């Protein structure tokens, strides 16, 4: 039972650790979007905000792909340990824990964790009309609100946006979850392909080594046969 709770605790910690970095990065992108939204030219503000959103999603993709690669390496380490095979410790992976191993669904879970706070703030601001929640959303997760705001504010006389419009931000949250999940799986698949290529290369090298050893043994056998034949001929001449 103790081991079970330890595994659960390490799993939760691993998810939080993986979600923290992209959450902070997304927060910084949101702050940049906030500065961009203050531009007086609406078309430029929209274009830059959408561009920043695209770059943010790409950044999340790169980060989660790397996380998938690292997790798959950890999975291979775990497989070797479970099979009682010698483990080549990779110091860059840190301490081995089963919670760090690759699982296809983990990227989606990390994406959900990144979006929990924005989700709560969007629902509170949109359904309850909470101005405080909307303000918190702007500063904590502006990336999930400002792309909707700059588009919805076009044509508004006072630049205001109806609270219910915030629900469009749920689409951004969903897209981010999908991006994180696909990126994580892509990273795992990339590392699996790299490992398969290394294994195949090792097999080729082993086959070449065996072929060279066989050729050497065959040459030795021929040399021995030739020497034996020479001795036989020499004995016949003496006679």
C-alpha positions as CSV (number, residue, x, y, z in Angstrom):
1,X,0.0,0.0,0.0
2,X,2.8,2.3,0.8
3,X,4.4,1.6,-2.5
4,X,1.1,2.4,-4.3
5,X,0.8,5.8,-2.6
6,X,4.4,6.6,-3.4
7,X,3.9,5.8,-7.1
8,X,0.7,7.9,-7.2
9,X,2.6,10.8,-5.5
10,X,5.5,10.6,-7.9
11,X,3.1,10.4,-10.9
12,X,1.3,13.6,-9.7
13,X,4.6,15.3,-9.2
14,X,5.8,14.3,-12.7
15,X,2.7,15.6,-14.3
16,X,3.0,18.9,-12.5
17,X,6.6,19.2,-13.3
18,X,6.0,18.6,-17.0
19,X,3.1,21.1,-17.0
20,X,4.9,23.9,-15.1
21,X,7.4,25.0,-17.7
22,X,4.9,25.3,-20.7
23,X,2.4,27.0,-18.3
24,X,5.0,29.7,-17.5
25,X,6.1,30.0,-21.1
26,X,2.4,30.4,-22.2
27,X,1.9,33.0,-19.5
28,X,4.8,35.0,-21.0
29,X,3.3,34.7,-24.4
30,X,0.0,35.9,-22.9
31,X,1.7,39.0,-21.5
32,X,3.2,39.7,-24.9
33,X,-0.3,39.4,-26.4
34,X,-1.6,41.9,-23.9
35,X,1.0,44.5,-24.9
36,X,0.2,43.8,-28.6
37,X,-3.5,44.2,-28.0
38,X,-2.8,47.8,-27.0
39,X,-1.8,48.7,-30.5
40,X,-4.2,51.2,-32.0
41,X,-4.3,49.4,-35.4
42,X,-6.8,46.6,-35.1
43,X,-5.7,44.6,-38.1
44,X,-2.1,44.6,-36.9
45,X,-3.1,43.7,-33.4
46,X,-5.1,40.8,-34.6
47,X,-2.3,39.5,-37.0
48,X,0.4,39.8,-34.3
49,X,-1.8,38.1,-31.6
50,X,-2.7,35.2,-33.9
51,X,1.0,34.9,-34.9
52,X,2.0,34.8,-31.2
53,X,-0.6,32.1,-30.5
54,X,0.9,30.1,-33.4
55,X,4.4,30.5,-32.1
56,X,3.3,29.6,-28.6
57,X,1.7,26.4,-29.8
58,X,4.8,25.5,-31.7
59,X,6.9,26.2,-28.6
60,X,4.7,23.8,-26.6
61,X,5.0,21.2,-29.4
62,X,8.8,21.4,-29.3
63,X,8.9,21.2,-25.5
64,X,6.5,18.2,-25.3
65,X,8.2,16.4,-28.1
66,X,11.4,16.6,-26.2
67,X,9.5,15.4,-23.1
68,X,8.3,12.4,-25.1
69,X,11.8,11.5,-26.2
70,X,13.1,11.6,-22.6
71,X,10.2,9.6,-21.3
72,X,10.7,6.9,-23.9
73,X,14.4,6.6,-22.9
74,X,13.2,6.2,-19.4
75,X,10.8,3.5,-20.5
76,X,13.6,1.6,-22.1
77,X,15.6,1.9,-18.9
78,X,12.6,0.5,-17.0
79,X,12.2,-2.4,-19.5
80,X,15.8,-3.3,-19.0
81,X,15.5,-3.2,-15.2
82,X,12.4,-5.4,-15.3
83,X,14.0,-8.0,-17.5
84,X,17.1,-8.1,-15.3
85,X,19.3,-6.8,-18.1
86,X,22.3,-4.5,-17.5
87,X,21.3,-0.8,-17.6
88,X,23.4,1.8,-19.2
89,X,22.6,4.8,-17.0
90,X,22.0,8.0,-18.8
91,X,22.8,10.8,-16.4
92,X,20.8,13.3,-18.4
93,X,17.6,11.4,-17.5
94,X,18.1,11.8,-13.8
95,X,17.0,9.2,-11.2
96,X,14.9,6.4,-12.7
97,X,11.3,6.3,-11.6
98,X,8.4,4.4,-13.2
99,X,6.3,7.6,-13.1
100,X,8.8,9.1,-15.6
101,X,8.3,6.4,-18.2
102,X,6.6,7.0,-21.5
103,X,2.8,6.5,-21.9
104,X,1.0,7.7,-25.0
105,X,-1.7,9.5,-23.0
106,X,0.6,11.5,-20.8
107,X,1.0,14.4,-23.3
108,X,-2.8,15.0,-23.3
109,X,-2.8,14.9,-19.5
110,X,-0.1,17.5,-19.4
111,X,-2.1,19.7,-21.8
112,X,-5.2,19.4,-19.6
113,X,-3.1,20.4,-16.6
114,X,-1.9,23.5,-18.4
115,X,-5.4,24.5,-19.2
116,X,-7.1,23.8,-15.8
117,X,-6.6,27.3,-14.5
118,X,-7.6,29.1,-17.7
119,X,-10.6,26.8,-17.9
120,X,-11.8,27.7,-14.5
121,X,-11.3,31.4,-15.1
122,X,-13.0,31.3,-18.5
123,X,-16.1,29.5,-17.1
124,X,-16.3,31.8,-14.1
125,X,-15.9,35.0,-16.2
126,X,-18.2,33.8,-19.0
127,X,-21.0,32.2,-17.0
128,X,-20.9,34.2,-13.8
129,X,-19.9,37.5,-15.4
130,X,-17.0,37.9,-12.9
131,X,-14.9,40.9,-13.8
132,X,-12.2,39.7,-11.4
133,X,-12.0,36.3,-13.1
134,X,-11.7,38.1,-16.5
135,X,-8.9,40.3,-15.2
136,X,-7.1,37.3,-13.6
137,X,-7.5,35.4,-17.0
138,X,-5.8,38.3,-18.8
139,X,-2.7,38.2,-16.6
140,X,-2.5,34.5,-15.8
141,X,-3.5,33.0,-19.1
142,X,-4.0,35.8,-21.6
143,X,-3.1,33.4,-24.4
144,X,-6.6,31.7,-23.9
145,X,-8.5,35.0,-23.9
146,X,-6.7,37.8,-25.9
147,X,-6.9,36.1,-29.4
148,X,-10.7,35.9,-28.8
149,X,-10.8,39.5,-27.4
150,X,-9.0,41.2,-30.2
151,X,-11.2,39.6,-32.8
152,X,-14.4,40.1,-31.0
153,X,-13.6,43.7,-30.2
154,X,-13.4,44.6,-33.9
155,X,-16.3,46.9,-34.7
156,X,-17.3,47.4,-31.0
157,X,-17.8,51.1,-30.3
158,X,-16.3,51.0,-26.8
159,X,-14.0,48.0,-27.4
160,X,-16.0,45.9,-24.9
161,X,-16.6,42.1,-25.4
162,X,-19.6,40.2,-24.1
163,X,-18.7,37.8,-21.3
164,X,-20.3,34.8,-23.1
165,X,-17.8,35.4,-25.9
166,X,-15.0,34.1,-23.6
167,X,-16.3,30.6,-24.2
168,X,-14.6,30.6,-27.6
169,X,-11.3,30.4,-25.6
170,X,-12.2,26.8,-24.9
171,X,-11.3,26.0,-28.5
172,X,-7.8,27.4,-27.9
173,X,-7.5,25.2,-24.8
174,X,-8.6,22.1,-26.7
175,X,-6.2,22.8,-29.5
176,X,-3.4,23.2,-26.9
177,X,-4.3,19.8,-25.4
178,X,-4.2,18.2,-28.8
179,X,-0.8,19.8,-29.7
180,X,0.7,18.7,-26.4
181,X,-0.6,15.1,-26.8
182,X,0.5,14.8,-30.4
183,X,3.9,16.3,-29.7
184,X,4.5,13.9,-26.8
185,X,3.6,10.9,-29.0
186,X,5.8,12.2,-31.8
187,X,8.7,12.5,-29.4
188,X,8.2,8.9,-28.2
189,X,7.9,7.7,-31.8
190,X,11.1,9.5,-32.8
191,X,13.1,8.0,-30.0
192,X,11.7,4.6,-30.8
193,X,12.7,4.9,-34.4
194,X,16.2,6.1,-33.4
195,X,16.6,3.2,-31.0
196,X,15.4,0.7,-33.7
197,X,17.9,2.2,-36.1
198,X,20.7,1.8,-33.6
199,X,19.7,-1.7,-32.9
200,X,19.7,-2.5,-36.6
201,X,23.1,-0.9,-37.0
202,X,24.4,-3.0,-34.1
203,X,23.0,-6.1,-35.7
204,X,24.7,-5.3,-39.0
205,X,28.0,-4.7,-37.2
206,X,27.6,-8.0,-35.3
207,X,26.9,-9.8,-38.6
208,X,29.9,-8.2,-40.2
209,X,32.0,-9.2,-37.2
210,X,30.8,-12.8,-37.4
211,X,31.4,-12.8,-41.1
212,X,35.0,-11.6,-40.7
213,X,35.7,-14.2,-37.9
214,X,34.3,-16.9,-40.2
215,X,36.4,-15.7,-43.0
216,X,39.5,-15.7,-40.8
217,X,38.7,-19.2,-39.5
218,X,38.2,-20.4,-43.1
219,X,41.6,-18.9,-44.1
220,X,43.3,-20.6,-41.2
221,X,41.7,-23.9,-42.1
222,X,43.0,-23.5,-45.7
223,X,46.4,-22.6,-44.5
224,X,46.6,-25.6,-42.3
225,X,45.4,-27.8,-45.1
226,X,48.0,-26.3,-47.4
227,X,50.8,-26.9,-44.8
228,X,49.6,-30.5,-44.3
229,X,49.6,-31.0,-48.0
230,X,53.2,-29.6,-48.3
231,X,54.4,-32.0,-45.5
232,X,52.8,-34.9,-47.3
233,X,54.5,-34.0,-50.5
234,X,57.8,-33.5,-48.7
235,X,57.6,-37.0,-47.2
236,X,56.9,-38.6,-50.5
237,X,60.0,-36.9,-52.1
238,X,62.3,-38.2,-49.3
239,X,61.1,-41.7,-50.0
